[in-house]
């Protein structure tokens, strides 16, 4: 019998792909989306109908402990992805990040403990490391809160660790480095570059120097599933990345080459982060998840960028390329 699993944040970019991969892998999926008056399931609505047909969708709020408890009830495995993730927005709404990312995670932990789930897979972020003190970054790298967002995720990660140590809750922490691919919003820099390049050809960005380790979204989703299936991952943190890094400026050149055009870049002061908050370099050491969960990335950077470009080209009206998406 397929394991009943809950995916929080199922309407998000990674969450919707994870739901799709879980269905393909034979899981019985309950998808937790954020309630809204319009009844939108966000990115989950872009999952192919044949996959979505078997998914139970529930709408609620991760900060409501009663709803979270109801959502977890009856599930054997929980993938916790629900979070506020935009770094610039965390500068102006820090309390919302604590409520969603810290208190929301606490609600999930309490519900998982109460209902004796066999596995919790919690989503971290490479932003918890801050600017690299050495590369590649392994899981022993110090954690540095360089933004309210990263601080809230450090708090959430430490709560998960505490429930493993205090109550033996069978949890593992998957720490993705940057993820990209179809369905990602213009809040992220790759869709920003692509949508602007396809619109007027002028790319407006902040700092071009930060280096990022980019994983295609389907590889990220497969990494979550691999972590859930491996008993060796219980009680651990596992980096999820390809182990290589490219600067934002290099991505502009690479995307321009794939589009067959030379892109003009303009500096936009609104997009420049505070100097002590900007994370300059993130490159993963992914040896732990390779060893414990036998995961490895399969999609090359250029193949992933091509799929991303084609998705944005087909959905360009969704991207407000002339606007800075915080």
C-alpha atoms as a printed R data frame, in Angstrom:
    type eleno elety resid chain resno       x      y       z
1   ATOM     1    CA   UNK     A     1   0.000  0.000   0.000
2   ATOM     2    CA   UNK     A     2   1.295  3.475  -0.890
3   ATOM     3    CA   UNK     A     3   2.341  5.612   2.033
4   ATOM     4    CA   UNK     A     4   0.028  8.497   2.862
5   ATOM     5    CA   UNK     A     5   2.062 11.694   2.762
6   ATOM     6    CA   UNK     A     6   1.396 15.362   3.433
7   ATOM     7    CA   UNK     A     7   3.183 18.117   1.518
8   ATOM     8    CA   UNK     A     8   2.917 21.542   3.158
9   ATOM     9    CA   UNK     A     9   3.576 24.432   0.813
10  ATOM    10    CA   UNK     A    10   2.229 22.317  -2.044
11  ATOM    11    CA   UNK     A    11   1.161 25.415  -3.973
12  ATOM    12    CA   UNK     A    12   4.707 26.697  -4.117
13  ATOM    13    CA   UNK     A    13   7.332 26.361  -6.817
14  ATOM    14    CA   UNK     A    14   9.201 23.374  -5.350
15  ATOM    15    CA   UNK     A    15   6.132 22.008  -3.562
16  ATOM    16    CA   UNK     A    16   4.106 21.615  -6.751
17  ATOM    17    CA   UNK     A    17   6.950 19.728  -8.434
18  ATOM    18    CA   UNK     A    18   7.367 17.539  -5.344
19  ATOM    19    CA   UNK     A    19   3.664 16.621  -5.454
20  ATOM    20    CA   UNK     A    20   4.021 15.710  -9.131
21  ATOM    21    CA   UNK     A    21   7.099 13.537  -8.485
22  ATOM    22    CA   UNK     A    22   5.473 11.826  -5.486
23  ATOM    23    CA   UNK     A    23   2.419 10.874  -7.544
24  ATOM    24    CA   UNK     A    24   4.670  9.510 -10.289
25  ATOM    25    CA   UNK     A    25   6.539  7.512  -7.624
26  ATOM    26    CA   UNK     A    26   3.319  5.906  -6.351
27  ATOM    27    CA   UNK     A    27   2.680  7.870  -3.135
28  ATOM    28    CA   UNK     A    28  -0.784  8.706  -1.763
29  ATOM    29    CA   UNK     A    29  -0.557 12.512  -1.545
30  ATOM    30    CA   UNK     A    30  -2.389 15.110   0.517
31  ATOM    31    CA   UNK     A    31  -1.414 18.614  -0.640
32  ATOM    32    CA   UNK     A    32  -1.624 21.480   1.857
33  ATOM    33    CA   UNK     A    33  -2.030 24.853   0.098
34  ATOM    34    CA   UNK     A    34  -2.381 28.300   1.646
35  ATOM    35    CA   UNK     A    35  -6.021 29.318   1.978
36  ATOM    36    CA   UNK     A    36  -7.126 32.338  -0.019
37  ATOM    37    CA   UNK     A    37 -10.540 33.793  -0.814
38  ATOM    38    CA   UNK     A    38 -10.088 33.172  -4.549
39  ATOM    39    CA   UNK     A    39  -9.710 29.438  -3.967
40  ATOM    40    CA   UNK     A    40  -6.472 29.382  -5.918
41  ATOM    41    CA   UNK     A    41  -4.111 26.423  -5.557
42  ATOM    42    CA   UNK     A    42  -1.312 28.520  -7.047
43  ATOM    43    CA   UNK     A    43   1.372 26.430  -8.794
44  ATOM    44    CA   UNK     A    44  -0.393 23.207  -7.898
45  ATOM    45    CA   UNK     A    45  -2.934 24.100 -10.605
46  ATOM    46    CA   UNK     A    46  -0.125 23.727 -13.166
47  ATOM    47    CA   UNK     A    47   0.452 20.069 -12.295
48  ATOM    48    CA   UNK     A    48  -0.881 17.877 -15.135
49  ATOM    49    CA   UNK     A    49  -4.511 16.894 -14.590
50  ATOM    50    CA   UNK     A    50  -3.767 13.168 -14.752
51  ATOM    51    CA   UNK     A    51  -1.421 13.554 -11.770
52  ATOM    52    CA   UNK     A    52  -3.567 16.016  -9.834
53  ATOM    53    CA   UNK     A    53  -6.639 13.806 -10.113
54  ATOM    54    CA   UNK     A    54  -5.333 11.472  -7.393
55  ATOM    55    CA   UNK     A    55  -4.226 14.247  -5.008
56  ATOM    56    CA   UNK     A    56  -6.256 15.295  -1.949
57  ATOM    57    CA   UNK     A    57  -5.972 19.091  -1.677
58  ATOM    58    CA   UNK     A    58  -6.607 20.888   1.627
59  ATOM    59    CA   UNK     A    59  -6.453 24.660   2.106
60  ATOM    60    CA   UNK     A    60  -5.468 26.289   5.382
61  ATOM    61    CA   UNK     A    61  -2.805 28.270   7.219
62  ATOM    62    CA   UNK     A    62   0.438 26.833   8.559
63  ATOM    63    CA   UNK     A    63   0.257 29.244  11.522
64  ATOM    64    CA   UNK     A    64  -3.019 27.681  12.708
65  ATOM    65    CA   UNK     A    65  -2.111 24.722  14.951
66  ATOM    66    CA   UNK     A    66  -5.615 23.242  14.775
67  ATOM    67    CA   UNK     A    67  -5.647 23.095  10.990
68  ATOM    68    CA   UNK     A    68  -2.080 21.761  10.855
69  ATOM    69    CA   UNK     A    69  -2.999 18.993  13.275
70  ATOM    70    CA   UNK     A    70  -5.965 18.042  11.103
71  ATOM    71    CA   UNK     A    71  -3.803 18.052   7.966
72  ATOM    72    CA   UNK     A    72  -1.144 15.781   9.512
73  ATOM    73    CA   UNK     A    73  -3.664 13.316  10.961
74  ATOM    74    CA   UNK     A    74  -3.595 10.021   9.063
75  ATOM    75    CA   UNK     A    75  -0.312 10.706   7.283
76  ATOM    76    CA   UNK     A    76   2.745  8.520   7.601
77  ATOM    77    CA   UNK     A    77   5.270 10.926   6.041
78  ATOM    78    CA   UNK     A    78   5.287 14.739   6.090
79  ATOM    79    CA   UNK     A    79   7.256 16.955   3.727
80  ATOM    80    CA   UNK     A    80   7.321 20.438   5.267
81  ATOM    81    CA   UNK     A    81   7.930 23.121   2.628
82  ATOM    82    CA   UNK     A    82   5.482 25.851   3.693
83  ATOM    83    CA   UNK     A    83   7.463 29.043   4.296
84  ATOM    84    CA   UNK     A    84   7.865 32.697   3.440
85  ATOM    85    CA   UNK     A    85  11.029 32.766   1.330
86  ATOM    86    CA   UNK     A    86  11.615 36.186  -0.244
87  ATOM    87    CA   UNK     A    87  14.674 37.793   1.321
88  ATOM    88    CA   UNK     A    88  13.870 41.447   0.414
89  ATOM    89    CA   UNK     A    89  10.339 41.128   1.831
90  ATOM    90    CA   UNK     A    90  11.815 39.884   5.115
91  ATOM    91    CA   UNK     A    91  13.439 43.307   5.564
92  ATOM    92    CA   UNK     A    92  10.008 44.946   5.768
93  ATOM    93    CA   UNK     A    93   7.851 42.169   7.281
94  ATOM    94    CA   UNK     A    94  10.093 40.248   9.711
95  ATOM    95    CA   UNK     A    95   7.290 39.248  12.081
96  ATOM    96    CA   UNK     A    96   5.483 37.466   9.255
97  ATOM    97    CA   UNK     A    97   8.617 35.357   8.702
98  ATOM    98    CA   UNK     A    98   8.813 34.374  12.372
99  ATOM    99    CA   UNK     A    99   5.103 33.511  12.421
100 ATOM   100    CA   UNK     A   100   5.215 31.406   9.253
101 ATOM   101    CA   UNK     A   101   8.680 29.888   9.356
102 ATOM   102    CA   UNK     A   102   9.222 29.398  13.081
103 ATOM   103    CA   UNK     A   103   5.753 29.075  14.607
104 ATOM   104    CA   UNK     A   104   4.492 27.245  11.521
105 ATOM   105    CA   UNK     A   105   7.296 24.718  11.844
106 ATOM   106    CA   UNK     A   106   6.551 24.298  15.548
107 ATOM   107    CA   UNK     A   107   2.929 23.500  14.645
108 ATOM   108    CA   UNK     A   108   4.092 20.842  12.186
109 ATOM   109    CA   UNK     A   109   6.484 19.321  14.724
110 ATOM   110    CA   UNK     A   110   3.818 19.100  17.415
111 ATOM   111    CA   UNK     A   111   1.348 17.504  15.007
112 ATOM   112    CA   UNK     A   112   3.936 15.012  13.731
113 ATOM   113    CA   UNK     A   113   4.798 14.036  17.282
114 ATOM   114    CA   UNK     A   114   1.146 13.710  18.276
115 ATOM   115    CA   UNK     A   115   0.280 11.525  15.293
116 ATOM   116    CA   UNK     A   116   3.453  9.399  15.358
117 ATOM   117    CA   UNK     A   117   4.560 10.033  11.788
118 ATOM   118    CA   UNK     A   118   7.326  7.745  10.575
119 ATOM   119    CA   UNK     A   119   9.258 10.535   8.823
120 ATOM   120    CA   UNK     A   120   9.328 14.324   8.708
121 ATOM   121    CA   UNK     A   121  11.369 15.893   5.918
122 ATOM   122    CA   UNK     A   122  11.945 19.541   6.760
123 ATOM   123    CA   UNK     A   123  13.059 22.135   4.220
124 ATOM   124    CA   UNK     A   124  16.005 24.338   5.139
125 ATOM   125    CA   UNK     A   125  17.960 26.737   2.903
126 ATOM   126    CA   UNK     A   126  21.598 27.426   2.106
127 ATOM   127    CA   UNK     A   127  20.935 31.020   3.216
128 ATOM   128    CA   UNK     A   128  21.329 29.730   6.806
129 ATOM   129    CA   UNK     A   129  25.091 29.563   6.165
130 ATOM   130    CA   UNK     A   130  25.468 33.226   5.264
131 ATOM   131    CA   UNK     A   131  28.430 34.164   3.075
132 ATOM   132    CA   UNK     A   132  30.752 31.198   2.701
133 ATOM   133    CA   UNK     A   133  33.611 31.041   5.192
134 ATOM   134    CA   UNK     A   134  34.984 28.189   3.061
135 ATOM   135    CA   UNK     A   135  33.859 26.360  -0.068
136 ATOM   136    CA   UNK     A   136  32.431 23.977  -0.849
137 ATOM   137    CA   UNK     A   137  30.100 24.398   2.126
138 ATOM   138    CA   UNK     A   138  29.467 21.249   4.149
139 ATOM   139    CA   UNK     A   139  26.858 20.765   6.868
140 ATOM   140    CA   UNK     A   140  29.354 21.718   9.614
141 ATOM   141    CA   UNK     A   141  29.665 25.276   8.282
142 ATOM   142    CA   UNK     A   142  28.576 27.893  10.875
143 ATOM   143    CA   UNK     A   143  25.039 29.251  10.564
144 ATOM   144    CA   UNK     A   144  24.812 33.037  10.180
145 ATOM   145    CA   UNK     A   145  21.573 35.028  10.073
146 ATOM   146    CA   UNK     A   146  22.344 37.617   7.418
147 ATOM   147    CA   UNK     A   147  18.669 38.451   6.827
148 ATOM   148    CA   UNK     A   148  15.470 38.097   8.858
149 ATOM   149    CA   UNK     A   149  14.533 35.319   6.429
150 ATOM   150    CA   UNK     A   150  17.692 33.305   7.093
151 ATOM   151    CA   UNK     A   151  17.369 33.902  10.836
152 ATOM   152    CA   UNK     A   152  13.813 32.526  10.786
153 ATOM   153    CA   UNK     A   153  14.969 29.434   8.892
154 ATOM   154    CA   UNK     A   154  17.828 28.879  11.348
155 ATOM   155    CA   UNK     A   155  15.235 28.999  14.135
156 ATOM   156    CA   UNK     A   156  13.031 26.494  12.316
157 ATOM   157    CA   UNK     A   157  15.945 24.146  11.644
158 ATOM   158    CA   UNK     A   158  16.990 24.218  15.280
159 ATOM   159    CA   UNK     A   159  13.450 23.423  16.404
160 ATOM   160    CA   UNK     A   160  13.455 20.357  14.149
161 ATOM   161    CA   UNK     A   161  16.836 19.313  15.548
162 ATOM   162    CA   UNK     A   162  15.517 19.747  19.085
163 ATOM   163    CA   UNK     A   163  12.502 17.501  18.427
164 ATOM   164    CA   UNK     A   164  14.814 14.800  17.105
165 ATOM   165    CA   UNK     A   165  17.096 15.077  20.124
166 ATOM   166    CA   UNK     A   166  14.403 15.610  22.769
167 ATOM   167    CA   UNK     A   167  11.590 13.381  21.515
168 ATOM   168    CA   UNK     A   168  13.262 11.149  18.896
169 ATOM   169    CA   UNK     A   169  10.952 12.507  16.222
170 ATOM   170    CA   UNK     A   170  12.213 10.787  13.035
171 ATOM   171    CA   UNK     A   171  13.102 13.928  11.114
172 ATOM   172    CA   UNK     A   172  15.679 14.844   8.534
173 ATOM   173    CA   UNK     A   173  16.564 18.326   7.322
174 ATOM   174    CA   UNK     A   174  17.103 18.810   3.591
175 ATOM   175    CA   UNK     A   175  19.032 22.011   2.897
176 ATOM   176    CA   UNK     A   176  18.631 22.983  -0.772
177 ATOM   177    CA   UNK     A   177  20.982 25.446  -2.328
178 ATOM   178    CA   UNK     A   178  19.335 27.559  -5.035
179 ATOM   179    CA   UNK     A   179  16.664 25.839  -7.115
180 ATOM   180    CA   UNK     A   180  15.401 26.961 -10.525
181 ATOM   181    CA   UNK     A   181  13.036 25.726 -13.221
182 ATOM   182    CA   UNK     A   182   9.494 26.014 -14.628
183 ATOM   183    CA   UNK     A   183   6.852 27.689 -12.405
184 ATOM   184    CA   UNK     A   184   9.381 29.787 -10.472
185 ATOM   185    CA   UNK     A   185   8.259 33.385  -9.963
186 ATOM   186    CA   UNK     A   186  10.103 36.545 -10.957
187 ATOM   187    CA   UNK     A   187  11.048 36.953  -7.295
188 ATOM   188    CA   UNK     A   188  14.063 34.769  -8.202
189 ATOM   189    CA   UNK     A   189  16.892 36.017 -10.379
190 ATOM   190    CA   UNK     A   190  16.797 33.447 -13.217
191 ATOM   191    CA   UNK     A   191  13.117 34.112 -14.100
192 ATOM   192    CA   UNK     A   192  13.901 37.818 -13.745
193 ATOM   193    CA   UNK     A   193  16.711 37.585 -16.291
194 ATOM   194    CA   UNK     A   194  14.740 35.392 -18.697
195 ATOM   195    CA   UNK     A   195  11.470 37.356 -18.577
196 ATOM   196    CA   UNK     A   196  13.242 40.686 -19.112
197 ATOM   197    CA   UNK     A   197  15.367 39.231 -21.908
198 ATOM   198    CA   UNK     A   198  12.235 37.932 -23.656
199 ATOM   199    CA   UNK     A   199  10.405 41.250 -23.175
200 ATOM   200    CA   UNK     A   200  12.605 44.218 -24.048
201 ATOM   201    CA   UNK     A   201  16.050 42.640 -23.901
202 ATOM   202    CA   UNK     A   202  17.254 44.949 -21.112
203 ATOM   203    CA   UNK     A   203  18.117 43.082 -17.891
204 ATOM   204    CA   UNK     A   204  17.777 45.160 -14.728
205 ATOM   205    CA   UNK     A   205  19.564 43.596 -11.760
206 ATOM   206    CA   UNK     A   206  21.346 44.452  -8.535
207 ATOM   207    CA   UNK     A   207  24.736 42.959  -7.725
208 ATOM   208    CA   UNK     A   208  26.095 40.684 -10.484
209 ATOM   209    CA   UNK     A   209  28.891 39.186  -8.373
210 ATOM   210    CA   UNK     A   210  27.114 36.758  -5.975
211 ATOM   211    CA   UNK     A   211  27.820 33.113  -6.828
212 ATOM   212    CA   UNK     A   212  25.078 30.500  -6.613
213 ATOM   213    CA   UNK     A   213  24.883 26.705  -6.830
214 ATOM   214    CA   UNK     A   214  21.766 26.009  -8.921
215 ATOM   215    CA   UNK     A   215  19.787 22.745  -8.892
216 ATOM   216    CA   UNK     A   216  16.997 22.027 -11.378
217 ATOM   217    CA   UNK     A   217  13.662 21.733  -9.579
218 ATOM   218    CA   UNK     A   218  12.948 18.125 -10.544
219 ATOM   219    CA   UNK     A   219  16.337 17.109  -9.115
220 ATOM   220    CA   UNK     A   220  15.477 19.006  -5.925
221 ATOM   221    CA   UNK     A   221  12.129 17.183  -5.659
222 ATOM   222    CA   UNK     A   222  13.841 13.826  -6.183
223 ATOM   223    CA   UNK     A   223  16.288 14.766  -3.419
224 ATOM   224    CA   UNK     A   224  13.431 15.259  -0.952
225 ATOM   225    CA   UNK     A   225  11.988 11.872  -1.838
226 ATOM   226    CA   UNK     A   226  15.395 10.197  -1.549
227 ATOM   227    CA   UNK     A   227  15.814 11.716   1.911
228 ATOM   228    CA   UNK     A   228  12.406 10.432   2.986
229 ATOM   229    CA   UNK     A   229  13.235  6.902   1.855
230 ATOM   230    CA   UNK     A   230  16.617  6.689   3.579
231 ATOM   231    CA   UNK     A   231  16.713  5.702   7.269
232 ATOM   232    CA   UNK     A   232  20.315  6.919   7.295
233 ATOM   233    CA   UNK     A   233  19.077 10.504   6.870
234 ATOM   234    CA   UNK     A   234  17.108 10.519  10.136
235 ATOM   235    CA   UNK     A   235  18.612 13.011  12.583
236 ATOM   236    CA   UNK     A   236  20.848 14.604   9.944
237 ATOM   237    CA   UNK     A   237  21.094 17.721   7.828
238 ATOM   238    CA   UNK     A   238  21.784 17.080   4.134
239 ATOM   239    CA   UNK     A   239  22.888 19.714   1.641
240 ATOM   240    CA   UNK     A   240  21.136 19.498  -1.713
241 ATOM   241    CA   UNK     A   241  23.105 21.098  -4.540
242 ATOM   242    CA   UNK     A   242  25.163 20.289  -7.605
243 ATOM   243    CA   UNK     A   243  28.491 21.329  -6.107
244 ATOM   244    CA   UNK     A   244  29.327 24.037  -8.681
245 ATOM   245    CA   UNK     A   245  28.778 27.776  -8.651
246 ATOM   246    CA   UNK     A   246  28.227 30.545 -11.189
247 ATOM   247    CA   UNK     A   247  27.884 34.292 -10.676
248 ATOM   248    CA   UNK     A   248  24.680 36.122 -11.549
249 ATOM   249    CA   UNK     A   249  26.619 37.920 -14.279
250 ATOM   250    CA   UNK     A   250  27.628 34.568 -15.748
251 ATOM   251    CA   UNK     A   251  23.976 33.509 -15.782
252 ATOM   252    CA   UNK     A   252  23.128 36.614 -17.805
253 ATOM   253    CA   UNK     A   253  25.736 35.620 -20.396
254 ATOM   254    CA   UNK     A   254  24.641 31.971 -20.425
255 ATOM   255    CA   UNK     A   255  20.960 32.797 -20.825
256 ATOM   256    CA   UNK     A   256  21.792 35.320 -23.555
257 ATOM   257    CA   UNK     A   257  23.752 32.640 -25.416
258 ATOM   258    CA   UNK     A   258  20.831 30.198 -25.187
259 ATOM   259    CA   UNK     A   259  18.524 32.912 -26.527
260 ATOM   260    CA   UNK     A   260  20.987 33.826 -29.263
261 ATOM   261    CA   UNK     A   261  21.277 37.455 -28.195
262 ATOM   262    CA   UNK     A   262  23.658 39.707 -26.271
263 ATOM   263    CA   UNK     A   263  21.822 41.079 -23.273
264 ATOM   264    CA   UNK     A   264  22.192 44.639 -22.050
265 ATOM   265    CA   UNK     A   265  22.471 44.885 -18.258
266 ATOM   266    CA   UNK     A   266  21.411 47.912 -16.227
267 ATOM   267    CA   UNK     A   267  22.005 48.354 -12.496
268 ATOM   268    CA   UNK     A   268  18.837 48.881 -10.477
269 ATOM   269    CA   UNK     A   269  19.539 50.367  -7.019
270 ATOM   270    CA   UNK     A   270  16.247 48.961  -5.673
271 ATOM   271    CA   UNK     A   271  17.551 45.440  -6.268
272 ATOM   272    CA   UNK     A   272  20.845 45.909  -4.391
273 ATOM   273    CA   UNK     A   273  20.693 44.288  -0.960
274 ATOM   274    CA   UNK     A   274  22.320 45.807   2.143
275 ATOM   275    CA   UNK     A   275  26.053 45.029   2.084
276 ATOM   276    CA   UNK     A   276  26.074 43.037   5.327
277 ATOM   277    CA   UNK     A   277  22.976 41.083   4.283
278 ATOM   278    CA   UNK     A   278  24.033 39.993   0.786
279 ATOM   279    CA   UNK     A   279  25.353 36.425   0.695
280 ATOM   280    CA   UNK     A   280  28.287 36.484  -1.683
281 ATOM   281    CA   UNK     A   281  29.033 32.835  -2.411
282 ATOM   282    CA   UNK     A   282  27.102 29.580  -1.959
283 ATOM   283    CA   UNK     A   283  28.568 26.329  -3.310
284 ATOM   284    CA   UNK     A   284  27.515 23.022  -1.787
285 ATOM   285    CA   UNK     A   285  29.386 19.998  -0.617
286 ATOM   286    CA   UNK     A   286  26.717 17.376  -1.412
287 ATOM   287    CA   UNK     A   287  28.700 14.289  -0.427
288 ATOM   288    CA   UNK     A   288  26.460 13.474   2.572
289 ATOM   289    CA   UNK     A   289  23.200 13.128   0.625
290 ATOM   290    CA   UNK     A   290  25.026 11.248  -2.135
291 ATOM   291    CA   UNK     A   291  26.235  8.756   0.482
292 ATOM   292    CA   UNK     A   292  23.173  8.513   2.741
293 ATOM   293    CA   UNK     A   293  20.371  8.743   0.165
294 ATOM   294    CA   UNK     A   294  22.184  7.817  -3.052
295 ATOM   295    CA   UNK     A   295  20.959 11.035  -4.688
296 ATOM   296    CA   UNK     A   296  22.734 12.901  -7.434
297 ATOM   297    CA   UNK     A   297  21.636 15.663  -9.836
298 ATOM   298    CA   UNK     A   298  20.685 14.465 -13.316
299 ATOM   299    CA   UNK     A   299  19.710 17.618 -15.248
300 ATOM   300    CA   UNK     A   300  22.556 19.707 -16.671
301 ATOM   301    CA   UNK     A   301  22.521 23.480 -16.236
302 ATOM   302    CA   UNK     A   302  21.934 24.234 -19.913
303 ATOM   303    CA   UNK     A   303  19.150 21.639 -20.213
304 ATOM   304    CA   UNK     A   304  17.479 23.059 -17.125
305 ATOM   305    CA   UNK     A   305  17.805 26.616 -18.404
306 ATOM   306    CA   UNK     A   306  16.310 25.612 -21.753
307 ATOM   307    CA   UNK     A   307  13.262 24.104 -20.011
308 ATOM   308    CA   UNK     A   308  12.948 27.229 -17.858
309 ATOM   309    CA   UNK     A   309  13.179 29.552 -20.861
310 ATOM   310    CA   UNK     A   310  10.510 27.613 -22.753
311 ATOM   311    CA   UNK     A   311   8.170 27.690 -19.761
312 ATOM   312    CA   UNK     A   312   8.584 31.458 -19.284
313 ATOM   313    CA   UNK     A   313   8.240 32.062 -23.031
314 ATOM   314    CA   UNK     A   314   4.896 30.196 -22.952
315 ATOM   315    CA   UNK     A   315   3.720 32.038 -19.820
316 ATOM   316    CA   UNK     A   316   5.305 35.458 -20.289
317 ATOM   317    CA   UNK     A   317   2.089 37.298 -19.439
318 ATOM   318    CA   UNK     A   318   2.435 36.035 -15.847
319 ATOM   319    CA   UNK     A   319   5.769 37.823 -15.445
320 ATOM   320    CA   UNK     A   320   5.703 41.566 -14.789
321 ATOM   321    CA   UNK     A   321   9.135 42.115 -16.295
322 ATOM   322    CA   UNK     A   322   9.016 45.906 -15.830
323 ATOM   323    CA   UNK     A   323   8.409 45.605 -12.097
324 ATOM   324    CA   UNK     A   324  10.726 44.680  -9.203
325 ATOM   325    CA   UNK     A   325   9.142 41.659  -7.499
326 ATOM   326    CA   UNK     A   326  10.121 41.833  -3.835
